[in-house]
Amino acid sequence: MDVDWGLARQIGGTGFGIVFAVLVILAIVLWLTGLVTGKFSTTKNETTDDQKGA
């Protein structure tokens, strides 16, 4: 049985590329979620401080 190294390289490269792309997408989504959460929590805390009269 002979190994087709070209096909093995193509399958391995495609799998590595997909994993890398998914990790980059997840990092971007988490970064954007942090930005949105930070804006809402900052706005909420400022309103709470104003209502307390601090």
N, C-alpha and C positions, 0 to 999 in steps of 0.2 A: 504494500500500500504506500503510495507516494503522497507527500504533503504538498499541497499547492500553496506555497508561501505567499504568493501575490494575493490570493483570496484571504488567507489568514491575516495578512497585513491590512487588507481593506476592512475586514470585519473588526479587527482590533482597533484600527484607527477611527472607524465610524462610532464604535462603542465609546471610546475615549472622548471623542468630540461631543457626543450627545451628553455624556456625564458632565463634561466641562461646561457646556452651554446651559444645562439645567442648573448647575451650581451658580453660574453668573446671573441667571434669571432670578433665582431665589435670593441672592445677595441684593439685587436691585429692588426686589419687592420688599424685603425686610428693611432696607434703607428708606424707601418711600413710606412704609408704614410707620417707621420711627419718626420721620419728619411730620407726618400728619398727626400722629399721637402727641408729639411734643407741642405742636401748635394748639391742639384742643386742650391739653392739660394745662398749658401756660395760660390760655385765655380763661379757663375755668377757675384756676387759682387766683388770677387777678380779680375776677368778678367776686369771688368769695371774700378776698381781702377788702375790697371796696365796701361790700355789704357789712362786714364786721366793723368798719370804721378804723382799721389799723393804719 
